[in-house]
Amino acid sequence: PDPKKKKFFKQEDMQTSVPKYVEEEPGAVREGIISFFNEAKGYGFIKDLKTHESIFVHVNQLTEPVKENNKVSFSTEHGLKGPSATNVKKIS
């Protein structure tokens, strides 16, 4: 390695683990925007407006049809591969 390309950093800026997942209270209503939705396969993702987290949504959890870029309200539950949206409703 070239010593001239050495990068320096502060030790306190280094992260050695994933931040602890803080679960919100059950039934808390969140808002987000549909970032992706595949109507043929029946699933998509919601981008949470507050945390900017991507949350999985299945067509069975929709109260009405949605499209990409629709603003929605939803609750979350812990799924097999992470958080899943439930009770998804369009917001005008």
LOVOPA-378197 format. One line per 4 residues: number of its first residue (from 1); their letters; for each residue x, y, z of N, C-alpha, C, CB. Coordinates in pm, 1 decimal. Each point is the difference from the previous one (the first is absolute). Glycine has a CB too. Layout:
BEGIN
NUM	A	X/Y/Z/X/Y/Z/X/Y/Z/X/Y/Z; ...
! end
This chain:
BEGIN
1	PDPK	82.5/-119.9/0.0/-82.5/119.9/0.0/86.5/125.7/0.0/-180.1/-125.6/120.8; 127.5/226.1/-184.0/69.8/127.4/-8.9/-20.5/78.9/129.1/-28.8/2.1/-251.1; 134.9/31.2/326.3/-15.1/73.0/126.4/-55.1/140.6/-18.3/187.4/-133.0/88.9; -177.5/189.1/-208.3/-52.5/134.6/-26.3/-152.4/0.8/-4.4/208.2/53.0/-127.4
5	KKKF	-267.3/-168.7/102.9/-146.4/-9.3/-9.4/-64.0/-43.6/131.4/24.9/-53.8/-241.4; 54.6/51.9/347.3/-49.7/-41.5/130.1/-106.0/99.6/47.5/222.1/-110.5/55.3; -333.7/59.0/-3.3/-107.6/84.2/51.5/-2.9/-9.1/151.9/-133.9/-32.6/-211.9; 114.0/146.7/275.5/-7.7/4.7/145.6/-144.2/24.0/43.1/236.9/85.9/13.4
9	FKQE	-275.0/-141.1/99.2/-134.6/18.2/52.9/6.7/3.3/151.9/-101.9/-115.9/-200.6; -4.4/169.8/257.7/-9.1/4.1/146.3/-56.3/-132.4/49.0/-32.4/251.8/-0.8; 88.1/-302.2/106.5/-43.9/-128.2/53.5/-146.6/4.7/42.6/234.4/-45.3/75.4; -279.8/158.5/-21.7/-138.3/8.3/46.0/-100.4/3.5/-115.4/82.6/119.3/201.9
13	DMQT	-36.4/-94.6/-326.3/-88.8/-0.1/-116.2/-22.8/-140.6/-55.9/79.8/230.2/-52.8; -0.4/-326.9/96.7/-7.7/-135.1/-52.0/-113.7/-77.0/68.6/248.1/4.3/-49.2; -333.2/-66.6/-30.4/-107.9/-82.8/54.2/41.9/-145.9/-9.5/-176.5/170.6/-66.6; 159.7/-243.0/175.6/40.9/-140.6/1.0/-118.2/-95.8/0.8/205.4/68.5/118.9
17	SVPK	-327.6/-13.6/-115.5/-117.6/-86.7/-1.2/-117.7/75.1/-60.4/83.5/-124.4/203.4; -190.9/52.0/-223.9/-122.7/59.2/-52.7/-72.0/69.1/115.2/-19.6/-177.3/-182.7; -33.5/299.1/160.4/-73.5/66.7/108.3/-116.5/-85.6/49.0/64.7/222.4/-95.8; -89.5/-217.5/223.4/-107.4/-79.6/59.7/-134.8/40.6/-57.2/134.2/-25.1/210.0
21	YVEE	-214.5/-75.4/-247.8/-133.3/24.3/-54.3/-92.6/39.7/113.5/38.2/-164.9/-187.9; -95.4/281.7/176.9/-93.0/48.3/101.5/-140.1/-17.3/-55.9/168.6/167.3/95.1; -242.2/-261.0/-37.6/-134.1/-27.8/-47.7/-96.1/104.7/53.9/51.6/-245.9/-12.8; -135.6/297.8/-77.4/-99.3/98.0/41.4/-114.1/-71.3/70.5/61.9/152.2/-191.4
25	EPGA	-143.3/-74.8/259.8/-113.7/-58.8/69.2/-93.0/-65.5/-101.2/17.5/172.1/183.7; -75.4/-286.5/-150.4/-87.5/-71.6/-92.8/-120.0/85.6/-38.2/72.9/-218.0/100.0; -106.3/214.3/-227.7/-116.0/73.5/-47.6/27.3/145.8/-31.9/-134.7/-153.7/132.4; 259.9/199.7/-119.5/33.0/138.3/-32.2/-17.3/21.8/-150.1/162.4/12.9/194.8
29	VREG	-232.0/93.3/-231.5/-25.3/29.1/-140.7/114.8/83.9/-53.8/-250.8/-10.7/34.8; 305.2/-34.8/-147.2/110.8/68.7/-65.2/-45.4/45.3/-138.2/170.9/-137.2/128.6; -96.8/228.2/-188.5/-30.1/46.8/-134.9/119.5/-23.4/-89.6/-158.4/172.3/89.8; 129.4/-197.1/-219.0/107.5/-23.7/-95.0/-49.1/13.6/-141.9/109.6/-150.4/162.9
33	IISF	-20.4/124.9/-257.1/-31.0/6.9/-142.6/34.9/-134.8/-62.0/43.3/251.9/-8.5; -130.7/-301.1/-78.2/25.3/-125.6/-71.3/116.4/25.6/-95.9/-245.8/-76.6/18.4; 360.5/16.6/7.9/117.1/21.1/-85.1/4.8/-100.9/-115.4/123.3/91.2/198.8; -183.8/-208.4/-179.0/-3.4/-103.8/-102.3/-121.3/-87.4/26.9/253.3/2.9/-27.9
37	FNEA	-327.6/-39.4/-78.0/-109.3/-94.9/17.2/-18.2/-77.5/-129.0/-113.2/149.6/169.2; 121.2/-282.0/-160.7/-18.5/-88.3/-114.2/-139.2/-62.1/11.2/251.1/-48.3/-17.3; -344.0/96.3/-64.5/-138.3/-48.1/7.0/-10.7/-146.8/-39.7/-79.3/231.2/-50.1; 161.2/-276.4/-45.2/-5.1/-139.0/-46.2/39.7/-97.8/110.3/51.7/79.2/-231.2
41	KGYG	50.0/-42.9/309.2/47.0/-88.5/106.7/-64.6/30.4/134.2/214.3/-20.3/-121.1; -274.6/138.4/136.2/-74.7/31.5/121.3/81.4/46.3/118.6/-157.0/-162.6/-78.8; 270.3/225.2/53.8/77.7/50.8/112.8/72.0/128.3/-40.5/29.6/-234.5/89.7; 23.9/303.3/10.3/74.6/122.0/-25.6/68.6/48.0/126.0/-160.1/60.4/-180.8
45	FIKD	203.0/66.3/178.1/69.9/58.6/113.2/-49.5/141.2/25.8/200.3/-141.1/-49.9; -206.1/176.2/176.7/-39.1/133.9/44.2/123.4/65.5/60.3/-242.4/-70.4/43.2; 269.0/195.0/-80.9/109.2/76.8/60.6/-60.7/85.1/110.6/136.1/4.3/-217.3; -100.9/-34.0/342.3/-51.8/73.5/115.2/48.4/144.4/-7.1/-3.9/-211.0/140.6
49	LKTH	-87.8/306.0/-124.4/35.4/141.3/-9.5/84.9/47.4/117.4/-210.1/36.2/-126.0; 194.2/-96.7/241.6/72.5/43.8/118.9/139.7/-62.6/8.8/-219.6/28.4/116.1; 227.4/-159.6/-131.4/127.2/-71.2/17.7/71.4/-30.1/-131.7/-95.4/-99.0/205.8; 28.5/117.7/-319.0/53.6/-30.3/-133.6/33.2/-148.6/-14.4/92.4/233.0/-13.3
53	ESIF	-158.3/-314.7/91.2/17.7/-144.9/-1.7/-88.3/-58.6/-110.3/53.5/-4.2/249.5; -7.0/-98.3/-316.9/-78.0/-68.3/-102.8/-72.6/-117.4/65.8/164.1/68.7/-184.1; -297.0/-71.4/170.4/-82.4/-100.0/68.2/-79.1/-80.1/-102.7/-16.7/147.3/204.7; 22.9/-277.8/-192.6/-69.1/-91.3/-90.8/-150.8/9.5/18.0/197.5/-153.4/4.8
57	VHVN	-272.1/146.8/-115.9/-146.0/-2.4/6.6/-52.1/-105.1/-98.7/-8.0/246.5/67.2; -90.0/-325.4/-22.1/-63.6/-101.7/-84.2/-140.8/45.7/-33.9/138.3/-184.6/104.7; -186.6/143.8/-220.2/-131.7/42.5/-47.9/-111.9/-36.5/98.2/83.5/-26.1/-234.2; -66.9/-78.9/313.3/-102.1/-40.1/97.6/-15.3/101.1/113.2/49.5/-237.2/-55.3
61	QLTE	50.0/323.4/75.1/-4.7/98.6/108.5/-53.9/136.0/-46.7/193.3/-118.1/106.3; -233.2/128.5/-233.7/-53.1/125.4/-53.3/-150.1/8.4/22.8/181.8/4.4/-172.6; -230.8/113.5/209.9/-144.7/19.6/13.8/-61.0/48.9/-130.4/30.5/50.7/242.9; 53.5/0.2/-334.6/-43.0/45.6/-131.5/119.9/-6.4/-94.2/-179.2/151.3/100.6
65	PVKE	154.6/-155.7/-232.6/112.6/-7.5/-94.2/93.1/121.1/10.6/-145.4/-132.7/-153.3; 275.7/108.5/138.1/99.3/107.0/5.9/91.2/-7.5/-122.3/-8.0/-1.6/252.9; 74.0/113.0/-280.5/99.2/7.3/-107.4/124.8/65.2/56.3/-179.1/14.3/-180.2; 286.5/-19.0/102.9/123.8/64.8/42.0/-23.3/149.0/20.4/134.9/-172.5/-123.9
69	NNKV	-66.4/229.0/221.3/-5.8/141.7/38.3/-128.4/40.3/72.7/143.4/44.5/-194.9; -231.4/-141.0/229.9/-116.6/30.5/84.0/46.5/17.9/143.1/-154.5/-130.1/-152.3; 97.9/229.5/221.7/28.6/19.1/141.5/-95.7/-89.1/78.2/81.5/240.1/-36.0; -28.1/-314.6/134.0/-80.2/-96.1/75.0/26.3/11.1/149.5/2.4/-153.1/-197.2
73	SFST	-98.9/105.1/275.1/20.3/-18.6/143.9/-1.9/-150.2/24.9/-108.7/225.5/61.4; 184.6/-269.7/39.2/11.4/-144.4/24.8/51.5/-25.7/140.4/41.4/-40.6/-243.8; -57.1/-82.4/285.9/59.5/-49.7/124.5/103.8/-102.8/-40.1/-212.3/40.9/138.0; 298.4/-79.5/-45.1/99.8/-101.1/-32.9/-7.0/-116.7/96.6/146.8/177.1/-95.5
77	EHGL	-99.4/-289.7/48.1/16.6/-118.7/83.1/130.2/-65.8/-43.3/-253.1/-33.4/30.2; 310.5/-45.7/56.7/126.4/-65.6/-31.7/-28.4/-123.7/-84.4/106.0/85.9/214.1; -50.9/-88.9/-336.1/-17.0/-113.6/-89.6/121.6/-90.5/4.5/-146.7/137.9/-147.3; 150.9/-236.1/57.7/110.9/-95.0/-3.6/133.0/65.8/-35.9/-163.1/-175.6/-62.9
81	KGPS	159.4/275.0/-26.2/123.8/63.0/-46.2/9.5/146.2/40.8/1.4/-157.4/-191.2; -77.6/198.7/290.2/3.8/139.0/43.9/-140.4/55.9/13.5/221.8/29.1/-110.8; -233.8/102.8/120.0/-131.6/59.3/20.8/-89.8/-12.8/-123.0/104.7/158.6/160.3; -233.8/-181.3/-137.0/-101.0/-7.2/-105.4/-110.0/97.6/32.0/53.5/-240.9/-47.1
85	ATNV	-107.8/304.3/-56.0/-108.6/95.2/17.6/-133.7/-73.8/10.1/131.1/175.1/-126.5; -218.5/-126.1/213.5/-134.3/-53.8/13.4/-98.7/116.4/-1.7/84.2/-200.8/132.2; -207.4/169.7/-167.1/-108.3/99.6/1.9/39.2/125.9/-78.6/-75.0/-88.1/224.4; 115.4/68.7/-349.8/49.0/108.3/-84.9/-119.2/71.6/-64.8/216.9/-126.2/-44.0
89	KKIS	-222.6/259.1/64.5/-108.8/83.1/-54.9/58.9/118.7/-75.0/-154.1/-69.2/188.1; 92.6/103.9/-301.9/42.8/118.1/-74.0/-39.6/126.2/74.8/-20.4/-125.7/-215.9; 107.1/227.2/209.6/-28.8/131.0/56.5/-18.9/95.5/-117.4/133.7/-46.8/214.6; -234.5/128.7/-207.2/-26.5/94.6/-109.3/107.8/103.8/-11.7/-240.8/-35.6/31.6
! end
